[in-house]
Amino acid sequence: MVVDDSIVPRTAAKAMLASTAELRHVGEASSGADALRAIDTLKPDLVLMDVHMPEMDGPSTARAVLAKHPATKVVAWTVSESSDDLLRMMQAGCSGYVLKDAGPAELRHALLAALRSESPVPRRMIPDVLRRVAETTPLSGGSKVTLTSREMQILRGAAKGHTTKRLAKDLGLAAPSVESHLHNIFKKLGAGNRGEAVSLALKLGLITLADL
């Protein structure tokens, strides 16, 4: 399902989704309020959501959607490369972030990655976002979170934006094993996705900017 207050992006997204065999466009909404009503009926697996909308913006809508439908994946879709916008959407629980200048192949990759819980984020944005988190948040006085050496390897790979497939190849693991380790990392850190896990790890001092 596509949520955007402008018809042009909604039409473009629908056209791009039509060329993707694994995904089916089930509906659209032009506002946050419309989205909440439509999602109750359509029950989409994934919502592609604009960040900047009048009245109810992307973060507010994402938060409301996930409160009612926690299993739904929400991916932010925007022209904005602002790290503030990315942080606000990820803090609202979004599974990922894709820019509107992405072509059909990149959009398809991002949406399928979100469905696999891989938290897609444009790689060129990751360093700026994580540095902002590290520089604006005071480090806690000693982490009480203990990660295994394998979990630390995976966390550092996630901080570099590596996919599950890349992590599995680099570490000689099966993809389900990587996902299992990621799940344990999220649980220990109290994180909902990779971006949040890396942000929290930076705040706790488990990793540093040198790991990015």
N, C-alpha and C positions, 0 to 999 in steps of 0.2 A: 504494500500500500504506500502511496506517495502523498506527503503532506507539504504543501507549499501555497503561499497566498497569491502566487503568480501562475497564470495558466501556461505560460511558455515553458518553464522548467517541468511542470507536470506532464505536458505533452511530450517533451524531449525524453523524460524518464520512461514514459510509457513506450515510446518508440524503441528506446534502447533495450528495455526489458523484453520486448517482443522478439528480439533477436537472440535471446538467451533461453536455451532449451530447459535449463534447470529451474528457472524462476517464472512465475506467472503473476501478471499484474491483476490484482483483485479489486482495486478501487483507489479513490483519491479523495482528498479533503483540502479545502482552501483556508482553513483556520484551525487553531488548536481545539476549539470547542467542537467544530464539525468532526475533527479527527476522533475525539473521544467517543462521540455518538456512533461514528462509522465503525470504529474498531470493535465496539460491543457486538455489532451485527456481523461484520466480516471476519473477525478473529484471525487477522493475518499473522503469519509466522515472523514477518519482518516489516518494519516501517522505515521508509526513507524520509527523513524529516528536515525541513529547512530550519535554520537557526533563527533568522530575523523575520518574525511575523508580528503584525499588530496585535494589541490586546494580550494574547497568550503567546509568548515567544517559544522557541524551540526547547530550551531547558525546562520551562514550566510545563509544557505539553508532554515532554518525555517523562518527567517525574510523575505526572498524573497517569499517563498510560501504564507505566511500569508498576505503579501502586495497585492498579486494578488487574493488570495482566503481566505479572512478573516474568513469565516465560517468553514473552515477546522480545525480539531483538529490535532495538532502535538504532539506526545509523544516521548520524548527522550528515546533511547534504547542503553545501553552501559555497558561495564564492569567497568566503572569508578565510584568509590565512592567519587571522589573529589568534595568538596563543590563548588569549583570554576566552575567546569563543569556544575553542577546543576544550579548554579546562572546564568551562561551565557545562558543556554538553556531557563530558565524561563524568563530571561530578553528579550530574543528573541521572547517571546510570546508562548512558549510551554505550553500545557495543563497539562503535567505531565512528570514523569521520572520513568523508570523501568529498573532494572538491568538485564543483560543478563543471570545471573545465576538463574533467576526466572523460575519456572516450568510453565507448560501450564495453571494451575488454577490461578496462581498469575498474569501471563501475561493477561489472559482473564479478570480477575477482574480489572486490571489497565486500560485496554483499554475501557471496558464498563464504568468504573468510569469517564474516560476522556470524553466520549460521553455524560455523565450526567453532565458535567462541574464540576466534583469533584476534579480536580487537584491532581491525585495520585502521591505521592512521597514516596520512601521507608522510613518507619518510623525511621529506625536507622540513616538516614541521616539528618532528620529535625533539631534536636537540634544543630548539628554542623553548619549547614548552617545559621540558624537564629542567632546563637551566633556570627558568623563571620560578619553578616550584622550589628548586634547591636554594635559590638566592633570596627568595622572599619569605621562606619559612624557617624559623629557627630550628636547629637540630635539637632533638630531645637529648637529655642527659644520660645516654646509654640505653641501648635497645634491650628489651626483655624478650624479643622475638629471636628464636634460634632456628636457623635453617641448616639443613644438611649440606655437605659440599656439592652434591648433585643439584640440589635446589638452588644453591648460589650460582652454579654454572648456568642453569636455565634462566634464572632471574637476570643475570648479566646479558645473556643472549636476547632476552625479551627487551631489555633496556636499549639494545642496539636495533630493535625493530625486527628481529629475525622471526620468521614464521615457524609454526610447529614443524613443518616439513624440513626447514633448514636446521632447526635445533636437533631434530631426530638424526639427520645426516651427520651434523658436526659432532654429536656426542655418541653416535653409534647405538641409538635407541630406536625402539618402535614408536611411531607417532602416538598411539594410545598411552604409552608410558610417559611421554612428554606431557600429554594432557593431564595425566594423573598427578604428576609432579606439580604442574601449574595449579591444579585444584588445591593441592596441599599448601602451596605458597599463598594462594588467595585466602585460604582458611586461616592460616597462621597470622597473616597481616590484616585480616578483616577487609579484604579488597574485593571488588566486584568484577574487575577486568584487569587486563595487563597494564594499561596506562595508570590506573589507580594503584596497582601493586608496585610499579616502579616509583611512582611519586611518593608513596608511603615509605618505601625502602630508602629513598634519598633522605626523607625527613628523619628517619631513624638512624641514618648513618650506616646502614647495611651495605650500601653501595655509594660510590662517589661520582663526581662529574667525570673522572678519568675512566669510569666504566661505560660511559655513553659512546 
